[in-house]
Amino acid sequence: MGYPSTSAENHAALVQTVRDRFRCPEEFLDFRLAGELSPAPAYFRFGANTTCYGRSWEEDGRPQPAPPLRDLLSCVSVDGTQLVLPFDPNEIIDNLRLERYPGCQLNERERTLKNAYYWLRPVTNRWIRSRVQRFRVAGWQKRAFPRWPVDSTVDNLCENLLLLALRASGVSSLPFIWFWPNGARCCVSMTHDVETAAGRDFCGRLLDIDDSFGFKSSFQVVPEGPYSVPPAYLSEIRDRGFELCVQDLNHDGRLFDERESFLRRAARINHYAEEYGATGFRAAVLYRKPEWFSDLEFSFDMSIPNVGHLDPQRGGCCTVTPYFVGDRLELPLTTIQDYTLFHMLGERSTALWKLQLELILARNGLATFLVHPDYITGPKEQAVYMDLLAVLAALRERENIWAALPREIDVWWRARNSMSIVREDNSWRIVGAGAERAVLAFAKNVDGQLVYELANPQRGELLDFRTHRRQRPQDGCTTIV
């Protein structure tokens, strides 16, 4: 079989997203396209549980993610030590992380219903709103993609490509910079969106609850919304070591409706970011258009869910790892919101949160939580939330979890993104600002399975992180307790 000739620059570009995820030396990754890509994007598979959307050299891709989908993993070949791919991994990953697949943006009917909902919202109660929201997401269990309750398509794709690169290169291991500082297994971050005056007034109690379990969290406030934001309220959050972020402008659900209006609102939002000293942002109700984020002057955003079946705007970024959207770092919301859990699914337990934690831990990912002070004022809801904090506190000790504020994750991920690995004689060393917190890791092919190993800096021992060793709890593996 002959292969089209491509430049060295094109080869380097093809590996960029995978290399950025692992921060590994370029010499281990060498990709090339197998041929001209189809003009229209479509769905296909790349191994088990990895549904992709984009162009490939396959002409009969499907317009919907429903099975059966053609598995293009078998179409990968090797030319010397070079992987020859039937698609551009950067394009596929961007399509997923930036939600460029069908059904993510609201259609005209959905926008009309949304506007009517927010017009009537002030004169309705929570019971009515939850019934309307259940009607709007009816049939969500039937959606095959993204995968509920946690979608790791991007993570699976990157790991599949890394495993194939190991096989093609013939090396036994590949060095990379571990995902989290000081060898932490994964990262947990708690966030609180404040939506009402009642929620604002409960924040003092919430600060005490979080502190009692040893957690610092971020509070996203609405600058021009349905409640006032007195300086003393903002100072208490900051002075106690918690983080303050901006949530939308006025929480009317229309921030991304129209471009000119958005720009006017963005100017006001940026003003409040400077006034509050906030570096993070979240859009109200997770309405979003990532291509407009560049007009918001924040270091990081928290508006894109991992899987949005139960959100007013569907979609999902299909990853449990932070990623850059231009210069902004995206910290995806990777677990279910408390409101959705309590009032749409009718659950008053931590069972679903535990399941999501188990799946995120298996990917060494970021577990981000969104718990509103507005919806945990009742004793039953507070009890569930404190049960969750107890689970996280135990997990932090047992599994070496990094519990971090969003701004701390932002600082670390940016530092890691600027680090590199250099060869010194017969060993490797991480260089760059912040390298003292970084840990050198190795990806290995063990019996066809990707295994991560790294030296624990506290105990000086070698840890073995098999990325696929954990199954879903319902399939018989040990759950988080």
N, C-alpha and C positions, 0 to 999 in steps of 0.2 A: 504494500500500500504506500502511495506517495503522500507527502505532507506539504502544505503550502509553506513557502519560506516567509518568515516574519523577522523583524529586527530585534536586536537585543533589548532595545527600549520597550518594545511591545511585550517581550517575555517578562521583563521586570515589572511592567504595569500589571500583568495578569496575576502576579503573586502578591500584590500590594496589600489587599485586604486581609489575606491569610497571614502574611508576615506581621502586619500591624496587630493582629489579635494575639499572636504568640511572641512577638518581639524576638525572633530568632535570626541567626545570620542568613543573609541572602543566598549564600552558596548552597544551602540545602533545599531550596525551592526553585524549581525550573519548570514552568508550565508553557504550553503552546496550544493554540487552537487547532482542532483537527480539520477545519475547513470553514467555509463561509457559513455564517449563522442565518437562520430563517428570518424573514422580514418581520414576522408577527410573534409576539411573546405568547407562551402557552404554559400549561402546567405539565410537570413531569416529576419523576422520583429520582433520587440519587442515593440508593440504599434504603434500608428500612426506616420508616418514620421520618423521612426527609423529603417533604413535598416542596418542590421548587417552582418558581414562576419566572419566565424570561425567555429569551431567544436561545435556540440551540441549533445544531445542524440536523435535528430531527424534524421532518416536515409535518408529522401527524400528531403533534402535541394536542392536548385537550384544553378547551376553553374554560372548563370547570375542574375543581380539585377532586371531584368524586372518582373513586376507583372504577375500573382499573387504569392506572397510569403507567406509562412506559418507564422502566428503570434504566437510566442512562449510565449507571455505574459500570455496566458490562461494556459500554462503548469507550471507556478509557483505555488507552494503550500506552506503551512505553517505547520511546525512541532513544536508545542509549540510557542515559539517566534522566531523560526529560519526559514529563507527563504530557501526553497529548489528550486534550480535553474536548468534549463535544459542546461546551458552553464557556462563557466568560464568568468566572466565579465572582468577580467584582460586581458585574451587572446583576447577577442573581441575588447576591447579598444586599446590594443597595435596594433592589426591588422589594425585598422583605423588610429590611430595617426602616425604610422610608415609606412603607405601605403603598407601593406602586402596583399593587395587584388589585383586581376588581373587587368592588364592594366596600372599600375603605372610606370613601368620601360620601357625604350625604347627597342623595338625589333631590330633585325638586319637591317631590311629595314629602320626603322626610324633613326637608328644611321648613316647609309650610307647617307640618305637625309640630316641629320643634318650636317655631315662633309662637304658635297658638298655646303650646304648653307653658312657655315662659310668661306669656301674657296673662294666663289664668292662674299661674302658680301662687301669687300672693293671696288668692281667695280660696285656696284648697288646703286640705290638711295632709299629713303624711300618709294616712291610709289611702286616700284617693290617689295621691301621686304614685304610691307604690303599685297600685292596680293599673294605672295608666302605663307605667314603665314595664310591668310584666306583659301587658298586651303588646307593647312595642317590640319586645324581644322574643315574642312567641316563636317556638320552634328552634331556639338556639342550640338545643342538644343535638340537633341533626346536622349542624355545620361540621363538615369534615376538616376544615382548615380555617384558621390556625388550630392546632391540636389542644384541646382542653384536658386538664386545667393548667398545664404549662407547656408552651411550645418552645422546643430547642432546635428548630430547623437550622438556623444559622450556625449554632454551635456544632450540631451534627455534621453539617456540610464542611466546616473548617477542619474538624477532626478526621473526617473521611479523607479529605485531601492531604492532610498531614500524614496519615497512615500510608496512603498511596505514595507520597513522596519518600517516605522511609524505605518502602519496598523498592522503588525505582532507583534510589541512590545506593542501595546496598549497604548502608551504614547501620550499625546496631542501635544507635541512639542519636537524638537531635537535641541540642541545648536551646533553651528559651528562658525568658524572664517570667518567673512565676506571677500569677495574676494578682496576688494580694501581698501586702507588705508583711515581712517577718514570717513568711511561710504560712499565713492563715489559710484555713481550708476553704472558706468562702466568706462573704460579707453580708451583714444584716444592717438595714437602715430603717428607722421608724420615722414616719412623717405624719403631720396632722394638718388637714385643711380646715380652716375656721370659716364657717358659712353664715352664721347668725349671731345675734347679740347673746343668745343663750350659750352658744358654743364659746364665744369670747369669754364670757363670765365664768365658764367651767375650766378655762385654761389653767388657772392657778392650782386647782385640784389635780389636773392632769400632769402638771409639772411635778407635783409631789409624788404621784403614782409612778411616773417614769423614773424619777430619782430613786425611789425606794427599791427598784429592781436594778439600779446601776446603769440605766440607759439615758443618754441624751438624744433628743429628737429635734426635728425641724418643724416650725409652725409656719404655714402659708396663710398670710392674711390678705383680705380684699381691701385695697386702699380706698375705693369710693363705693363700697357696697352697702348692704342693708344695716351696717353697724358702724359706730365710730371707732377710731383707732387712736386712743389717747397715748401720748408719749410714755406715761407711766406703765402702760400695758406692754409696749414694745421694749421698754428698758428692763422689765422683769424677765422677759424671755432671754434677752441678751446677757443680763447680769448673772443669771443662773447657769450660764454655759450652754444654753440651747441655741438653735439656729433660727434666724428669721428670714423667710423668703416671701416673694410677692406671688399672690394668686390672682391672675387676671387683672381686670380693672374694676369692674362693677358686678361681675358674676351674673350677667344677663344671658349668657350662652351665645352671644353674637360677635365675639371678638374676631373670628375668622370668616365672617359672612361676606364682607365686601372689602376690597383692597384699600380704597381711599380711607374708609372709616377705620380700618385696621391701623393704617399708618398714623392717623390722628391719636388713636388710643395707645399705640405703641410709644409715642412721644411722652404721653402721660405716665405710662407704666415705667419707662426708663427714668423719668423724674423721680418716681417713688423708689426705684431701685437705688438711686444715688442717695436719696434722703434716708432710707432705712439701712444703707450699707449692706444691701442684699446682693448676693451673687447668683442666686437660684430663682427659678420661675416654674410655675405650674399653671396651665390653662384651666379655667373652670370646667368641670364636668368632663375633663379630658378631651374637649373639642380641640382640633389641632390641624395645622397645615405646616409640616416640617420645612417646606420650601420658603416659608415666611419668617422662620425663626431668626434669620440673620438681621432683621430689623429690631430685635429685642436685645438690649445690651446687657446680657447675662453671660456668666461663664458656663452655666449648665442649665438644662431643662429636665423636667420630670413629668411630661405630659403624655408620653406614649406608653400604652399598656403592652404587656407581653402578648396577651390574647384578649380581645375586646368583645367577646360574644354578648356579654351582659351590659355593655356600655351603650349609651345613646349613639355614639359613633363607633361602628364596628371596626374590625381590623386587628392590628397587633404587629409588633416588630419581630416576633419569632426568635428572640434571643434573651438570655438571662445575663448578658454581659454588657457593661457600658460600651458606648460607641460614639464616635464623633459625627455630628451633622454640621459640616463646614468647620468653623472654629468652636462650636458649642459642643459640650459633652452631653450626651443623652443618658440619663439614668432611668431606665425603663421601670414602670410599675409592674412587678412580677408576681404579685399575689392579689387576691380578691379584696375589694374594699369592704369595710365594715358595713356600710349601708346596704350594699348589694347582698352581703351574706345574711344580715339580719332581716331586711325588709323585702327582698326579692326572692331569695331562696328559702327564707323562713327558718334559718338555722341559728341556734344559739349554742354553738360549741366551737372548739378549735380544730375539729377533725379535718376540714378542708385546708385550713392554713398549715396543719401538720403535713398533709399530703404534698402540698406545694413546696414546703420546706424540704421534704425528702427528695423531691425531683430536682430542685435547685441545687441542693448540696451535692447530688450526684454529678452535676455539671460544674462544680466549683464556682458557682455563679453568685449573683447579687440578689438577695431576697429583700425587696423593698415593700414596705407595708404602708397603707394609707388608712388611718383610723381618725375619724372626725370627732372632735370634742362634742359636737352637736348631737351625736347619735349614741353616746355612751354615758349620758347623764343618769339613766336608769340603773338600778342595782343589778339586774340580770346582765345587762350589757357590760357594765363595769367588771362584773365577775368574769365574763368571758375574756375581756381584754386583759385582765390581770393573769388569767390562766395562760394566755398567749405570752405575756412577758415572762412568766415563770418558765415556760417551755424554751424561750429564747435564752434566758439566763443560764439554764442547765446546758443547753446546746453550746453556748459560748465557752463554757468551761470544759465540756466533754470533747468537743470536736475542734477546738482552737478556731473559733469563729471571730472575725473582726467586726465588732459593733461600732459603726462609724456614722458621723453626721454626713449629709450629702456633700457639704463643702470639703470635708476631709477626703471623701472618695474622689471628688473632682481634682483636688491637689495631687493625690497619689496617681490617678490615672494619667494625668498630664505629665507628671514626672516620669512614669514608666514609659510613656509614649516617646520620650526624648532619650531614653537610655538605649544602649546597644551592648552587644556581646563581642568581645575581642579575644583572639587566641593568644595565649602566652605559653610558648613551648608546647607541651602536650596537654594543656588545660585551657579552661575558658574563664573569663572574668567579665563582670558587668561593670560598665563605666557610665558616668553621667551624674548630674545632680540628683541627689537622693538615693544613690546606689547602695548606701549603707543599710537601707531598709529592704532592698530587693534581695531575692533569693534565686539562685541559679537552679533551674529545673531541667529535667531530661524527659523527652518523649520517646517511648520505646514501643516496638512491635513485639508483643509477647503472645504467641499463638494466634495471630491475626487480630489481636485486641490492642487498642492503644492504652498504654500505661504511662502515668506520670510519676516520676521520682524526684525528690528533692531532699536536701539536707536540712533537718530541723535546726535552726540556729540556736534554740534554747537547750536542746539536749544532745546535739551533735550526732543524731542518728539519721538513717535514711528512711524516708517515708515512701510508701507505695500507694499511689492514687490511681486506681483502675477506673477509667472514666465511665465504663459501662457495667461496673460490677453491681450497682444497685438497680433493682427492678422496681416496678410500681408496688407499693405496699399490698394492693389487692392481689398481686401475683405471688405473694408469699415471702417477701423480704421483711426484715425487721423494720418497724416503723419508729418514728420519733416519739418518745414518751416524756 
